[in-house]
Structures are given as structure tokens and as C-alpha cells.
Amino acid sequence: MVVVAHFLRWIDTARVCERAAAAAALSRAYIDGTLEFEDRCAAEAALTLLLDDPSSKVRLAMAEALSMSRKAPPQIIAALAADQIEVATLVLGRSPLLTDADLIDRFAVAPTPVQCVVARRAWVGISLAAAIAEVGEAEACIALLQNPGADIAAVSFRRMVERFGERAHLREAMLGLADLPSDCRHLLLVQLGETLGRSPFLLGVMGEARAARMAREACTKASLTLIDRTRSDEHPALIEHLRLRGELTTGFLLRSVAAGKIDFFGAALVALTGQSERHVGALLARGRDVALCALMRSAGLPQNLQPVITSALSVWRDVANGKRVAGTQEVTWAMLQALKDDPTGEVASLIRRIHLDALRENARHHARAIAAA
């Protein structure tokens, strides 16, 4: 107590560097727990007084010493958290005394650098992550996505996509996450396609209609690729997301079958018909065409698509059973053969485009293999 009294008389005449060193020493002594009760109370009073020091270096020294301790005086931590940026960031980024509610209050009015510090805390709870997703700047959301200690709910992922999905850096950070929900991946792909379709370069070279068509086709192909990165237990959620967006079209289902996404097609039939997974899976595996056609009619698929799909399923079934080797190129050829009665219709045109895409992709693989040999 005598030492603290001497300290309080001394600080009025001490230089800034001396006051900062003394503040750091007093802070460390306080959290070490070696002070007697009366000395501890006196030290807390002295530290509280130092919050009014005209130099930020003094308060910065206190923040460095106290910011990681659970024994720090809570009123001092709260005051330092509201200080100027260089002081506040130390406390907001480290202090275990600040609750999610405290951090959310500070976050809402904080400048971008401070928001990023909060988003990078060693652990970010689900409610704080939700607040960052809702009101944080794009840089703070990216910092949150890159934080392995952040607990982010699916709804927060969706909110960040809605707010900043057009930002390339955020898309990159999101797509690198293994646990990103499949519907968020799809939304990112859609936003990427829309951005591509608005590109001044593409609009100038191709024209608005062609650029929009190319962007749509790119999104569709990317959505098919997304199916491969989606676990089978997430297929129902992805299907519901596509259905609500009006993108679970017959054309998309036709593409999924042509590309061999049979598990996804089966999950779509389950969602569209209400039949059990076991029943639908058995029909797809056994190849009873009459029953399959009845199932597809129940799902609302047009009658002219049914023989096309059953022919594709027959090829993929043979591949799965080891009876033949085939890919999208061979499957789409079989689908075209099933359309001999209507070779110029819309369905035939779509399958022909898929077939030509498969031919080009196989040619690319072949050329790369030759070049690598």
C-alpha cells in the first residue's frame, strides 16, 4: 500500500516512458496474485486512475500486460476495449473476460481493422460469428472464414454469401472450407456465373443474350461438379435448395443422369415422389423399366424423357456391375439412340450438347496424356 501511494505521487512528474513501464509492472504484479488484499485493492485503484493518463502508451502497456489474464479487473478491461484502436485491438483480440455479448456490442460500431481482430480471436462462438456475418465488413467476414477456431452456423454462411458473394476473396475463402453447406457452395457458383454474365468483356465480345446463355451453362456444369463434392447425406438439402430456386429442372436431372450422378438422381426422385430411399434405390439398381417409368411419371418427368433416362441407367448399371467400361460420351450416345423417333426435339438438342461436351473433354484428356508421355 505504501508502494502504491508513492507510485501515485510519482506519476504526476514522471516521463511517459517511465509511466508506461511502471503501469506494465503494476499490472503484472496485480495479475500475479502475490499482493496482499489491501495492496491488491490499492493497485486496482491505481490502475483505474491510469486509464485517464493522457498518453496512449501508458494504456497500451496496461493492455499488453492485462489482455490475456482472467484475473484482470473487468472494469479496466472494459475501458481498454473502448479505447483508441491500438489499445482496444489488444484487448478485443485476446481478453477471455469479454463475453460474446460484450464483443458484439463493440463489433457493431468498430472500424474494419478492429472487426478483423475480433473475427480472428482464438475462439469465436456461434452468436458472435452470426453478428460478424450480419453486420461485419467483407474483410472481417473473410477473417472469420479463415479462423479455424470459429464456430459458424449454416445460416451465417448463407448470410455472408448473400452480402458478399460477388467478392472473389470471400468466395475463395468459403470454397476452401470442407464443411461449407452444399447450398452455400451452389449460391457462390450462381453468383460467380452472374458476375461472369455481366462482364463487360464478354458482353462486348458475345452480346448480352449469348453471354447470359454461356453463364447459365457454366453454372449448370458447376452445379453438376458440386454434386461430387457433396456427401450423399447432404443430397436432400441440396435438392431442396435447387427446388426452391427453380433450378431442379428436367434438363438438370437429365444432365445429372448423363454424367452418372445416379445417387443424386435417386435422391431427387425420393424428394419429388415421397417414396422411400430403399424403394427408389431398389428400382434404380434392378432395372425394372416399367416400374421406373411409373416412378418417373410420379415425379413429374415428361413421358418422352423416360426411355432416354432408362437407357442411360442401363449403361451406368452395367458399368457399376463391371460388365462394360463407359463414360458420359457413351451414355449420351445411347440416350441419342433412344430418341430416334424425335431427333430434332429440345431433349435431343440438349443431349447432343452434352455429348459434344463429353467428346471435347475426352479429347482434351487425350491430348494432355499424349503431351505428358
C-alpha positions in Angstrom: 0.0 0.0 0.0 2.9 2.4 0.8 4.5 1.5 -2.6 1.3 2.3 -4.4 0.9 5.6 -2.5 4.4 6.5 -3.5 3.6 5.5 -7.1 0.5 7.7 -7.2 2.6 10.7 -6.1 5.3 10.0 -8.5 3.3 9.6 -11.8 2.5 13.3 -11.9 6.1 14.2 -12.6 7.3 11.0 -14.4 8.0 10.9 -18.1 5.8 9.0 -20.5 8.2 6.1 -20.9 8.6 5.8 -17.1 4.8 5.8 -16.5 4.3 3.2 -19.2 7.0 0.9 -17.6 5.5 1.4 -14.2 2.0 0.7 -15.4 3.1 -2.6 -17.0 4.9 -3.6 -13.8 1.9 -2.8 -11.6 -0.4 -4.7 -14.0 1.8 -7.7 -13.9 2.0 -7.6 -10.1 -1.8 -7.4 -9.9 -2.4 -10.5 -12.0 0.5 -12.5 -10.5 -1.7 -12.8 -7.3 1.2 -12.2 -4.9 -0.2 -8.9 -3.5 -1.9 -8.8 -0.1 -5.6 -7.9 -0.2 -5.1 -4.2 0.8 -2.2 -3.9 -1.7 -4.3 -5.5 -4.4 -7.1 -3.0 -3.8 -4.7 -0.1 -3.9 -3.1 -1.4 -7.1 -6.6 -1.8 -8.7 -7.3 1.8 -7.8 -4.0 3.0 -9.2 -4.6 1.1 -12.5 -8.1 2.6 -12.7 -6.6 6.1 -12.3 -4.0 5.3 -15.1 -6.9 4.9 -17.6 -7.1 8.7 -17.6 -3.4 9.1 -18.5 -3.0 11.5 -21.4 -0.6 9.2 -23.2 -1.9 6.1 -25.0 1.5 4.4 -24.5 0.6 4.0 -20.8 -2.7 2.4 -21.5 -1.1 0.3 -24.2 1.4 -1.0 -21.7 -1.6 -1.9 -19.4 -3.4 -3.6 -22.2 -0.4 -5.7 -23.1 0.0 -6.9 -19.5 -3.7 -7.5 -18.7 -5.2 -8.6 -22.0 -4.7 -12.3 -21.7 -5.4 -12.7 -18.0 -8.7 -13.9 -16.4 -7.5 -12.1 -13.2 -7.5 -8.6 -14.7 -10.0 -6.1 -13.3 -13.1 -6.3 -15.5 -13.8 -2.6 -15.4 -10.3 -1.9 -16.7 -10.6 -4.4 -19.5 -14.0 -2.8 -20.5 -12.4 0.6 -20.5 -9.4 -0.5 -22.5 -11.7 -2.3 -25.0 -13.3 1.1 -25.7 -10.0 2.9 -26.1 -8.3 4.0 -29.3 -7.6 1.4 -31.9 -4.1 0.3 -31.0 -5.1 -0.2 -27.3 -8.6 -1.7 -28.0 -7.4 -4.2 -30.5 -5.1 -5.9 -27.9 -8.0 -6.4 -25.5 -10.7 -7.2 -28.1 -8.5 -9.8 -29.7 -7.3 -11.5 -26.6 -9.2 -11.0 -23.4 -11.0 -14.0 -22.0 -13.1 -11.7 -19.8 -15.1 -10.3 -22.7 -18.2 -12.3 -23.4 -19.8 -12.7 -26.8 -22.4 -10.1 -25.8 -19.5 -7.6 -24.9 -17.8 -8.3 -28.2 -21.0 -8.0 -30.3 -21.7 -4.6 -28.7 -18.2 -3.4 -29.6 -18.1 -5.0 -33.0 -21.2 -3.3 -34.3 -19.6 0.2 -34.0 -16.0 -0.8 -34.6 -13.9 0.2 -37.7 -12.9 -2.5 -40.1 -9.4 -3.2 -38.6 -11.0 -3.8 -35.2 -13.7 -6.0 -36.7 -11.0 -8.2 -38.2 -9.2 -8.5 -34.9 -12.4 -9.7 -33.2 -13.0 -12.2 -36.1 -9.5 -13.6 -35.6 -9.9 -14.4 -31.8 -8.7 -17.8 -30.8 -12.3 -18.9 -30.4 -15.4 -17.2 -31.9 -18.7 -18.5 -30.6 -21.7 -19.1 -32.8 -23.6 -16.0 -31.8 -20.5 -13.7 -32.4 -20.0 -15.4 -35.7 -23.6 -14.6 -36.6 -23.1 -11.0 -35.7 -20.0 -10.8 -37.9 -21.8 -12.4 -40.8 -24.7 -9.9 -40.4 -23.0 -6.6 -39.9 -19.3 -7.1 -40.4 -17.4 -5.7 -43.3 -16.2 -8.1 -46.1 -12.7 -8.1 -44.7 -14.0 -9.2 -41.3 -16.1 -12.0 -42.8 -13.1 -13.2 -44.7 -11.0 -13.2 -41.4 -13.8 -15.2 -39.8 -13.9 -17.8 -42.6 -10.1 -18.2 -42.3 -10.3 -18.6 -38.5 -10.1 -22.4 -37.5 -11.4 -21.5 -34.1 -14.7 -20.0 -35.4 -18.0 -21.9 -34.9 -20.1 -20.7 -37.8 -23.7 -21.8 -38.3 -25.1 -22.7 -41.8 -27.3 -19.6 -41.7 -24.3 -17.4 -41.1 -22.6 -18.9 -44.2 -25.7 -18.1 -46.2 -25.8 -14.5 -44.9 -22.2 -13.9 -45.9 -22.9 -15.3 -49.4 -25.9 -13.0 -49.8 -23.9 -9.9 -48.7 -20.5 -10.5 -50.3 -20.8 -13.4 -52.6 -19.6 -11.3 -55.5 -16.2 -10.7 -53.8 -13.6 -13.0 -55.2 -11.6 -13.2 -52.0 -14.6 -14.2 -50.0 -15.6 -16.9 -52.5 -12.1 -18.3 -52.4 -12.1 -18.4 -48.6 -15.5 -20.1 -48.5 -14.9 -22.6 -51.2 -11.8 -23.8 -49.3 -13.9 -24.9 -46.3 -14.6 -28.6 -46.1 -17.7 -28.1 -44.0 -19.3 -25.4 -46.2 -23.0 -26.4 -46.7 -23.8 -27.6 -50.2 -26.5 -24.9 -50.8 -23.9 -22.2 -50.0 -21.5 -23.7 -52.5 -24.2 -23.6 -55.1 -25.1 -20.0 -54.3 -21.5 -19.0 -54.7 -21.4 -20.7 -58.1 -24.6 -18.9 -59.1 -23.2 -15.5 -58.1 -19.9 -16.3 -59.9 -22.0 -17.1 -63.0 -24.0 -13.9 -62.7 -20.8 -11.9 -62.3 -19.4 -13.6 -65.4 -22.5 -12.9 -67.4 -22.2 -9.2 -66.5 -18.5 -9.0 -67.6 -18.1 -6.0 -69.9 -15.5 -8.0 -71.9 -18.0 -10.9 -72.5 -20.9 -8.6 -73.3 -18.7 -6.8 -75.8 -17.4 -10.0 -77.5 -20.6 -12.1 -77.4 -23.5 -9.9 -76.9 -25.9 -9.9 -73.9 -28.0 -13.0 -74.9 -25.1 -15.2 -75.7 -23.1 -14.1 -72.6 -26.2 -14.9 -70.4 -26.6 -18.3 -72.0 -22.9 -19.1 -71.5 -23.1 -18.0 -67.9 -26.2 -20.2 -67.3 -24.5 -23.3 -68.9 -21.3 -22.6 -66.8 -23.5 -22.5 -63.6 -25.2 -25.8 -64.6 -21.9 -27.6 -65.2 -20.5 -26.2 -62.0 -23.6 -27.4 -60.1 -23.1 -30.9 -61.5 -19.5 -30.8 -60.3 -20.7 -29.7 -56.9 -22.7 -32.9 -56.6 -19.4 -34.8 -56.5 -18.2 -32.7 -53.5 -21.5 -33.2 -51.6 -21.9 -36.1 -49.3 -24.8 -38.3 -50.0 -26.5 -37.4 -46.7 -26.5 -33.8 -47.9 -28.2 -34.5 -51.2 -31.7 -33.9 -49.8 -30.7 -30.4 -48.6 -29.1 -29.6 -51.9 -32.1 -30.8 -53.8 -34.5 -28.8 -51.7 -32.3 -25.7 -52.2 -32.3 -26.2 -56.0 -36.1 -26.9 -56.0 -36.8 -23.7 -54.1 -34.7 -21.7 -56.5 -36.5 -23.3 -59.5 -33.3 -25.0 -60.7 -34.2 -28.6 -60.2 -35.4 -28.8 -63.8 -35.9 -31.8 -66.0 -32.9 -30.6 -68.0 -30.7 -30.6 -64.9 -31.9 -34.0 -63.9 -31.2 -35.2 -67.4 -27.7 -33.8 -67.2 -27.1 -35.5 -63.8 -28.1 -38.9 -65.2 -25.9 -38.4 -68.3 -23.0 -37.6 -66.0 -23.5 -40.7 -63.8 -24.8 -38.8 -60.7 -27.2 -41.7 -60.0 -27.3 -41.3 -56.2 -28.3 -37.7 -56.7 -30.9 -38.6 -59.2 -32.3 -41.2 -56.8 -32.4 -38.6 -54.0 -34.3 -36.2 -56.3 -36.8 -39.0 -57.1 -37.3 -39.5 -53.4 -37.9 -35.8 -52.8 -40.3 -35.5 -55.8 -42.3 -38.6 -55.2 -42.2 -39.1 -51.4 -41.2 -42.7 -51.9 -38.7 -44.3 -49.5 -34.9 -44.3 -50.3 -34.9 -48.0 -50.1 -37.7 -48.4 -52.7 -36.2 -45.9 -55.1 -32.7 -47.4 -54.7 -34.0 -50.9 -55.4 -35.7 -49.7 -58.7 -32.6 -48.0 -59.9 -30.4 -51.0 -59.1 -32.7 -53.7 -60.6 -33.6 -52.0 -63.8 -37.3 -52.8 -64.0 -38.2 -50.3 -66.7 -42.0 -50.4 -66.3 -41.7 -49.6 -62.6 -39.0 -47.0 -63.2 -41.2 -45.2 -65.7 -44.1 -45.2 -63.3 -41.8 -43.7 -60.7 -40.6 -41.0 -63.1 -44.2 -40.2 -64.1 -44.9 -39.8 -60.4 -42.0 -37.4 -60.1 -43.5 -35.3 -62.9 -40.8 -36.1 -65.6 -42.2 -35.8 -69.1 -43.0 -39.1 -70.9 -40.6 -38.5 -73.7 -37.7 -38.4 -71.2 -38.4 -41.7 -69.6 -36.9 -44.0 -72.3 -33.9 -41.7 -72.6 -33.3 -41.9 -68.8 -33.8 -45.7 -68.6 -31.3 -46.2 -71.5 -28.7 -44.2 -69.6 -29.5 -46.0 -66.3 -29.0 -49.3 -68.1 -25.5 -48.3 -69.2 -24.5 -47.0 -65.8 -25.8 -50.1 -64.2 -23.6 -52.3 -66.5 -20.6 -50.1 -65.6 -21.4 -50.5 -61.8 -21.6 -54.3 -62.2 -18.3 -54.4 -64.2 -20.0 -55.6 -67.4 -18.6 -52.7 -69.5 -16.4 -49.6 -69.5 -18.2 -46.4 -70.4 -18.4 -42.7 -69.6 -20.6 -39.7 -70.4 -19.7 -39.9 -74.1 -21.0 -43.5 -74.4 -24.0 -42.9 -72.2 -25.2 -39.8 -74.2 -24.8 -41.7 -77.4 -27.1 -44.4 -76.0 -29.5 -41.7 -75.0 -29.5 -40.2 -78.5 -30.2 -43.7 -79.9 -33.3 -43.8 -77.7 -34.5 -40.6 -79.3 -34.5 -41.8 -82.9 -38.2 -41.0 -83.2 -37.6 -37.4 -82.2 -34.0 -36.5 -83.3 -34.7 -32.7 -83.6 -36.6 -32.0 -80.5 -35.5 -30.0 -77.5 -34.4 -33.0 -75.5 -32.3 -34.3 -78.3 -30.7 -30.9 -78.7 -29.8 -30.9 -75.0 -28.4 -34.4 -75.1 -26.4 -33.6 -78.3 -24.8 -30.7 -76.5 -23.9 -32.8 -73.5 -22.5 -35.5 -75.9 -20.4 -32.9 -77.7 -19.1 -31.5 -74.4 -18.1 -35.0 -73.4 -16.3 -35.5 -76.8 -14.3 -32.3 -76.3 -13.4 -33.1 -72.7 -12.2 -36.6 -73.7 -10.2 -35.1 -76.5 -8.6 -32.7 -74.0 -7.6 -35.5 -71.7 -6.2 -37.5 -74.6 -4.1 -34.5 -75.8 -2.8 -34.0 -72.3 -1.9 -37.6 -72.0 0.0 -37.5 -75.3 1.8 -34.4 -74.2 2.8 -35.9 -70.9 4.1 -39.2 -72.4 
